[in-house]
Amino acid sequence: MSFNYHNRTFRSVNNTGNGEVDAETTFHYRQAGGLVWATYEGGRVVYGNLLAKVDEAGRLDMRYQHLNVHGELMTGQCLSVPERLPDGRIRLHETWQWTSGDRSSGQSIIEEVK
């Protein structure tokens, strides 16, 4: 696989208004073969986790769930497409949709923290 997510930390750099992840949200990724999982928290997210399958191009087909600061359990699905930055870090371009709440969709970008 051309992308390895194991032990990498990411932060949001852009999100549509209906998303709950922001610059204060930190993601801690792990990987074992084609399985990727992460925990995330911060900002409007009290605690969350995600589970993903990674394909040969490094794209992540994921499902996520978290508890927000309003005490609501939120769930969704996301397709993340990786980009290798000039300094070697990974940027993920994400297209997501809530599977709870208003079921709206959006786009976000998260980048690996140096």
C-alpha positions in Angstrom: 0.0 0.0 0.0 1.3 3.4 -0.9 -0.1 5.1 2.3 0.4 3.9 5.8 -1.8 5.5 8.5 -0.3 3.7 11.5 0.6 5.9 14.5 -0.3 9.1 12.6 -2.1 12.1 14.1 -4.4 14.3 12.0 -6.2 17.6 12.6 -9.0 19.3 10.6 -8.1 22.2 8.3 -11.5 22.6 6.6 -15.1 21.4 7.1 -18.5 22.3 5.9 -20.8 24.1 8.4 -22.9 21.0 9.2 -19.9 19.0 10.4 -18.8 18.8 14.1 -15.1 18.3 13.5 -13.0 21.4 13.7 -9.3 22.6 14.2 -9.5 21.5 17.9 -10.4 17.9 17.0 -7.4 15.5 17.0 -7.5 12.0 15.3 -5.1 9.2 16.3 -4.9 6.6 13.5 -3.8 3.0 13.6 -3.5 0.4 10.9 -3.1 -3.4 10.5 -3.0 -4.4 6.8 -6.2 -3.3 5.1 -7.9 -2.3 8.4 -7.6 1.3 9.8 -9.1 2.6 13.0 -8.9 5.8 15.0 -10.1 7.6 18.0 -10.8 11.3 17.9 -11.8 14.1 20.4 -11.7 17.8 20.9 -13.7 20.9 20.0 -17.4 19.8 19.6 -16.5 16.1 19.9 -16.3 14.6 23.4 -15.0 11.3 22.1 -15.3 9.3 18.9 -14.0 6.4 16.9 -13.9 5.2 13.3 -13.3 2.0 11.4 -12.2 1.9 7.8 -11.1 -0.4 5.0 -8.2 0.9 3.0 -7.7 0.1 -0.7 -4.5 -0.2 -2.7 -4.7 3.5 -3.5 -4.9 4.4 0.2 -8.6 5.5 0.0 -10.5 4.9 3.3 -14.1 3.7 3.3 -15.1 4.4 6.8 -17.9 4.5 9.4 -17.6 6.8 12.4 -19.5 7.5 15.6 -19.0 10.1 18.4 -20.6 11.8 21.3 -20.8 15.5 20.9 -20.8 18.3 23.5 -24.6 18.4 23.4 -24.8 14.8 24.6 -25.9 13.4 21.2 -24.6 10.2 19.7 -23.8 10.9 16.0 -23.0 8.4 13.3 -21.8 8.7 9.7 -20.0 7.3 6.7 -17.0 8.8 4.8 -14.8 8.3 1.8 -11.3 9.7 2.4 -8.9 10.2 -0.5 -5.3 10.7 0.4 -2.8 13.2 -1.0 0.9 13.1 -0.2 2.1 16.7 0.7 5.6 17.9 -0.4 7.0 17.4 3.1 5.7 13.8 3.3 2.7 14.3 5.4 -0.7 13.0 4.4 -3.8 15.2 3.6 -7.2 13.5 3.5 -9.9 14.9 1.3 -13.2 13.6 2.8 -16.7 13.3 1.5 -19.1 12.3 4.3 -22.7 11.9 5.3 -24.4 11.7 8.6 -26.4 8.4 9.1 -28.0 10.0 12.2 -29.6 13.4 12.8 -30.5 15.3 9.6 -28.6 12.9 7.4 -26.9 15.8 5.6 -23.6 15.5 3.8 -20.4 17.6 3.6 -16.8 17.7 2.7 -13.7 18.2 4.9 -10.0 18.1 4.8 -7.7 16.8 7.6 -3.9 16.9 7.6 -1.3 15.0 9.4 0.3 16.9 12.3 4.0 17.4 12.0 
